[in-house]
Amino acid sequence: MSAIVKVDEKGRVVIPKSIREKVKLKEGGYVNVRAEGNIIIMKPLESIADKYFGAFKISRWPEDLDEFIVEATKKWWTSQAT
């Protein structure tokens, strides 16, 4: 699947909805952008919160799940180092 899109004055492009749906890229999601020669490659990144959903038992969900996972991981690593 491919599409021709226009680059705006700030260097932005709009990824067509059909492509976003195909790769499951949601609003607010992140992509890894890299250049290989004269080719630009964009790869959607999975949310840390989605990736580790259910790995930690908590009493209530924090507002920022990604931040919660980072802090929980730091605490776990600290406890393993001692």
Buried (B, 14 or more C-beta within 10 A) or exposed (E): EEEEEEEEEEEEEEBBEEBBEEEEBEEEBEEEEEEEEEEEEEEBEEBBBEEBEEEEEEEEEEEEBBEBBEEBBEEEEEEEEE
